[in-house]
Amino acid sequence: MPFFVYILKCNDDTLYVGSTNDLHRRLHQHNNLKSGAHYTKIRRPVELVYFEKLKTLRESKQREHALKKLSRKEKLAMIWH
């Protein structure tokens, strides 16, 4: 089963980094349900602007952690590259 690390652009132009094993379902949750992250619930709608597909949960969590450490400028450079 693949895992995904993703970056969302929120309505207030902030960025949110997360990971999941079902990208379509998680994006729906962020935009429509209470099970979305609190951060995105108050900044809807959100837009998927970047994702990576990884093989294991461990890899996805490690990559999520690394992406969260990046500055906004670094994240934007990665997204628009």
C-alpha positions in Angstrom: 0.0 0.0 0.0 1.4 3.4 -0.9 1.6 6.3 1.4 1.7 10.0 0.6 3.2 13.2 2.0 1.4 16.3 0.8 1.3 20.1 1.0 -2.0 22.0 1.1 -2.4 25.7 0.4 -5.1 27.1 2.7 -7.6 29.8 2.0 -5.4 32.3 4.0 -2.4 31.4 1.9 -0.7 29.4 4.6 0.8 25.9 3.9 -0.1 22.7 5.7 2.0 19.5 5.5 0.5 16.1 6.2 0.7 12.4 5.4 -1.8 9.7 4.6 -2.4 6.4 2.9 -5.4 7.7 1.0 -4.8 11.1 -0.5 -8.3 11.6 -2.1 -10.1 10.7 1.2 -7.8 12.9 3.3 -8.2 15.9 1.0 -12.0 15.4 1.2 -11.7 15.3 5.0 -9.7 18.5 5.1 -12.3 20.4 3.1 -15.5 18.9 4.3 -15.5 16.9 7.5 -14.7 17.4 11.2 -12.1 14.7 10.9 -9.8 17.1 8.9 -7.0 18.7 10.9 -8.1 21.7 13.1 -5.6 23.9 11.3 -7.3 23.3 8.0 -10.8 23.3 9.3 -10.6 27.0 10.1 -8.8 27.8 6.8 -11.0 26.2 4.2 -11.1 25.6 1.4 -7.7 24.0 1.0 -6.0 23.0 -2.3 -3.5 20.2 -2.9 -0.4 21.8 -4.3 2.2 19.1 -3.9 2.5 15.4 -3.0 5.0 12.6 -3.0 4.3 8.9 -3.1 6.3 6.7 -0.7 6.4 3.0 0.0 6.1 2.8 3.8 4.4 4.6 6.7 7.8 5.1 8.2 9.2 6.8 5.0 6.1 9.0 4.8 6.4 10.1 8.5 10.1 10.8 8.1 9.5 12.9 4.9 6.6 14.7 6.6 8.9 15.7 9.4 11.6 16.9 7.0 9.1 19.0 5.0 7.7 20.6 8.2 11.2 21.7 9.0 11.5 23.6 5.7 10.9 27.4 5.6 7.9 28.7 3.7 10.3 29.9 1.0 11.9 26.5 0.7 8.5 24.8 0.5 7.3 27.2 -2.2 10.5 26.7 -4.2 9.9 22.9 -4.1 6.2 23.2 -5.0 6.7 25.5 -8.0 10.0 23.9 -9.3 
